[in-house]
Amino acid sequence: MKPKRVNSSAVFSLRTRTVFGGIFFFLALLLIAGAWTIPFVFESPSILYKFGIDKVFLRTGKVFGVTTATLVFFQILLVSRLKVLDRIFSINRIYTFHRINGITIAILALVHPILILAAENFTLFPFQVRYWPEFLGVGVLVFIVVLVTTANWRLIFGFAYDKWLRFHRLGTLLAIVLMLVHILFVSETFKSGLPRVLVYLAAGINFLLILRLWYRRFFPGNPGKRTFVVSKVEPVGRDAFAVDVRPDDGEVFSYIPGQFAFITPKSTDLPGEEHPFTISSPPSRSDALQFVIRSQGDWTSKINRLKGGEPVFIDGPYGLFSHMVTPGNGPIIMIAGGIGITPMLSMLRYMSDLDDQRRILLIWSNRTREYIVFPEEFENFKRDLQHLKIIHVFTRNPRDGGEKGRLNKTKLERLLERYSRKSEVFICGPFEMMKEINRAIKKIGFSSSRVYKEEFKL
Ligand SMILES: Cc1cc2nc3c(=O)[nH]c(=O)nc-3n(C[C@H](O)[C@H](O)[C@H](O)COP(=O)(O)OP(=O)(O)OC[C@H]3O[C@@H](n4cnc5c(N)ncnc54)[C@H](O)[C@@H]3O)c2cc1C
């Protein structure tokens, strides 16, 4: 079969991404600024009875309150897997925004009642029924702090990822509903008129986005999630399995090399959880997809139980970690750690299929030689891609040949001595390794605008 070339319109150029990204941030700031005007334009009677510094405290407290609510609105938008946002920022970066936004929300939500109480000389509200919206607000605050704390320091609480995720989703929904009730009843400002309409509108959009996410999760095979069938599961390296799937109907969706997808198997022996994996097959072969999965936890350690003929629902593609999003045909340096090779594998397979003869250096660090996946295929790449050089690094067994020990600045400086500082650099691997390499690579003269990182963590 003739290799299929990916249509370049599948990728937004850097310029388009910068322009759209700028517009998105501008609109977000505009929305926040608009929310800030509400306590000024639609004054509640409580403000009219305050003077001097108390008035400033009360109004600032309200501004903190509306900002918190606006940022909560963005939180749902950010995890809605909207394709347009993925194409502009990449979903990995969007999850980072989600995390930072969550921490900001918790801080603002904590300061909001402190400022309101400061306007009352820190006299606590009496425990009376008429103050129920204020007490509900305290409940929402506790909820937010718990959600943000467990999201960022999950392991301290001994939460397994899948249990935490269920708790986080349900807790967020409950917090939003309670916050909505708090806003609608706590202040005269939101009792009627435009502010109430805006609250309904924001809540409506959020609930539609949540419904969309539920629909995609609970009704597999819907237009967002396509049905595939497992054709083969085979070991390809130590603790690593290649899972080949073919579309149940029609062709594979279009994607670019290096992108990933969320897969949900419907298997008798593997829990039907959704997990993200790089599509290691190249888009030039449109009849099937492949994922290379290393056993790392309770779910991936059961991946070999998946059987041929079982359905797999796939939501994707996502991400921008690809040589196709970089401008031009310049030299490429790929630095992979362990199973972090999968996006590089897809890129190399694609370049090999299309006879893309640019200069490529692959530095691949593994514990020992037996961790290398598809060793023969990588040898064949050296034949097909004439300007490809592969340097193996082994951290555990010095008898395995190649470079020994962990990659650090000294080693990289030597290995990259003859490579242009204008090369595009792709790094994917364990977090600590990526941090060290990212720092080292910049110190030895590569510009951060040409360094692309993919962390296997959302
Ligand atoms: C963009 C991306 C691409 C990836 N590509 C590959 C690949 O090609 N090959 C490969 O072997 N691994 C890949 N991973 C990692 C893979 O998703 C995790 O190893 C796997 O989900 C771990 O699940 P577990 O239950 O076995 O392990 P656990 O011990 O439960 O989880 C280990 C870590 O994996 C992450 N994780 C676990 N479950 C999920 C989930 N449902 N959704 C999101 N993250 C989760 C969490 O950060 C968690 O701390 C990729 C991850 C990402 C984000």
Ligand as a Chemical Component Dictionary entry (heavy atoms), coordinates in Angstrom:
data_LIG
# 
_chem_comp.id                   LIG 
_chem_comp.type                 NON-POLYMER 
_chem_comp.pdbx_formal_charge   0 
_chem_comp.three_letter_code    LIG 
# 
loop_
_chem_comp_atom.comp_id 
_chem_comp_atom.atom_id 
_chem_comp_atom.alt_atom_id 
_chem_comp_atom.type_symbol 
_chem_comp_atom.charge 
_chem_comp_atom.model_Cartn_x 
_chem_comp_atom.model_Cartn_y 
_chem_comp_atom.model_Cartn_z 
_chem_comp_atom.pdbx_ordinal 
LIG C1  C1  C 0 0.101  11.919 26.703 1  
LIG C2  C2  C 0 0.448  10.581 27.298 2  
LIG C3  C3  C 0 0.975  9.585  26.505 3  
LIG C4  C4  C 0 1.322  8.352  27.062 4  
LIG N1  N1  N 0 1.837  7.387  26.260 5  
LIG C5  C5  C 0 2.206  6.198  26.771 6  
LIG C6  C6  C 0 2.758  5.169  25.944 7  
LIG O1  O1  O 0 2.885  5.309  24.737 8  
LIG N2  N2  N 0 3.112  3.991  26.539 9  
LIG C7  C7  C 0 2.990  3.781  27.899 10 
LIG O2  O2  O 0 3.321  2.707  28.372 11 
LIG N3  N3  N 0 2.471  4.762  28.712 12 
LIG C8  C8  C 0 2.073  5.945  28.184 13 
LIG N4  N4  N 0 1.534  6.911  29.001 14 
LIG C9  C9  C 0 1.433  6.646  30.442 15 
LIG C10 C10 C 0 0.181  5.825  30.756 16 
LIG O3  O3  O 0 -0.983 6.568  30.486 17 
LIG C11 C11 C 0 0.191  5.438  32.248 18 
LIG O4  O4  O 0 1.342  4.662  32.497 19 
LIG C12 C12 C 0 -0.999 4.614  32.624 20 
LIG O5  O5  O 0 -2.189 5.353  32.499 21 
LIG C13 C13 C 0 -0.808 4.137  34.063 22 
LIG O6  O6  O 0 -1.953 3.470  34.510 23 
LIG P1  P1  P 0 -1.869 2.369  35.681 24 
LIG O7  O7  O 0 -3.217 2.248  36.286 25 
LIG O8  O8  O 0 -1.249 1.132  35.177 26 
LIG O9  O9  O 0 -0.835 2.978  36.706 27 
LIG P2  P2  P 0 -1.050 3.851  38.000 28 
LIG O10 O10 O 0 0.029  3.460  38.958 29 
LIG O11 O11 O 0 -2.461 3.791  38.463 30 
LIG O12 O12 O 0 -0.782 5.313  37.472 31 
LIG C14 C14 C 0 0.516  5.822  37.280 32 
LIG C15 C15 C 0 0.377  7.253  36.774 33 
LIG O13 O13 O 0 -0.197 7.253  35.471 34 
LIG C16 C16 C 0 -1.157 8.311  35.330 35 
LIG N5  N5  N 0 -2.482 7.727  35.089 36 
LIG C17 C17 C 0 -2.988 6.591  35.610 37 
LIG N6  N6  N 0 -4.229 6.366  35.160 38 
LIG C18 C18 C 0 -4.522 7.387  34.329 39 
LIG C19 C19 C 0 -5.663 7.736  33.573 40 
LIG N7  N7  N 0 -6.753 6.971  33.566 41 
LIG N8  N8  N 0 -5.630 8.884  32.839 42 
LIG C20 C20 C 0 -4.536 9.674  32.856 43 
LIG N9  N9  N 0 -3.422 9.388  33.546 44 
LIG C21 C21 C 0 -3.409 8.264  34.284 45 
LIG C22 C22 C 0 -1.124 9.089  36.630 46 
LIG O14 O14 O 0 -0.226 10.171 36.476 47 
LIG C23 C23 C 0 -0.579 8.121  37.627 48 
LIG O15 O15 O 0 0.103  8.740  38.670 49 
LIG C24 C24 C 0 1.137  8.130  28.449 50 
LIG C25 C25 C 0 0.592  9.129  29.245 51 
LIG C26 C26 C 0 0.246  10.340 28.682 52 
LIG C27 C27 C 0 -0.366 11.407 29.543 53 
# 
loop_
_chem_comp_bond.comp_id 
_chem_comp_bond.atom_id_1 
_chem_comp_bond.atom_id_2 
_chem_comp_bond.value_order 
_chem_comp_bond.pdbx_ordinal 
LIG C1  C2  SING 1  
LIG C2  C3  SING 2  
LIG C2  C26 DOUB 3  
LIG C3  C4  DOUB 4  
LIG C4  N1  SING 5  
LIG C4  C24 SING 6  
LIG N1  C5  DOUB 7  
LIG C5  C6  SING 8  
LIG C5  C8  SING 9  
LIG C6  O1  DOUB 10 
LIG C6  N2  SING 11 
LIG N2  C7  SING 12 
LIG C7  O2  DOUB 13 
LIG C7  N3  SING 14 
LIG N3  C8  DOUB 15 
LIG C8  N4  SING 16 
LIG N4  C9  SING 17 
LIG N4  C24 SING 18 
LIG C9  C10 SING 19 
LIG C10 O3  SING 20 
LIG C10 C11 SING 21 
LIG C11 O4  SING 22 
LIG C11 C12 SING 23 
LIG C12 O5  SING 24 
LIG C12 C13 SING 25 
LIG C13 O6  SING 26 
LIG O6  P1  SING 27 
LIG P1  O7  DOUB 28 
LIG P1  O8  SING 29 
LIG P1  O9  SING 30 
LIG O9  P2  SING 31 
LIG P2  O10 DOUB 32 
LIG P2  O11 SING 33 
LIG P2  O12 SING 34 
LIG O12 C14 SING 35 
LIG C14 C15 SING 36 
LIG C15 O13 SING 37 
LIG C15 C23 SING 38 
LIG O13 C16 SING 39 
LIG C16 N5  SING 40 
LIG C16 C22 SING 41 
LIG N5  C17 SING 42 
LIG N5  C21 SING 43 
LIG C17 N6  DOUB 44 
LIG N6  C18 SING 45 
LIG C18 C19 SING 46 
LIG C18 C21 DOUB 47 
LIG C19 N7  SING 48 
LIG C19 N8  DOUB 49 
LIG N8  C20 SING 50 
LIG C20 N9  DOUB 51 
LIG N9  C21 SING 52 
LIG C22 O14 SING 53 
LIG C22 C23 SING 54 
LIG C23 O15 SING 55 
LIG C24 C25 DOUB 56 
LIG C25 C26 SING 57 
LIG C26 C27 SING 58 
# 
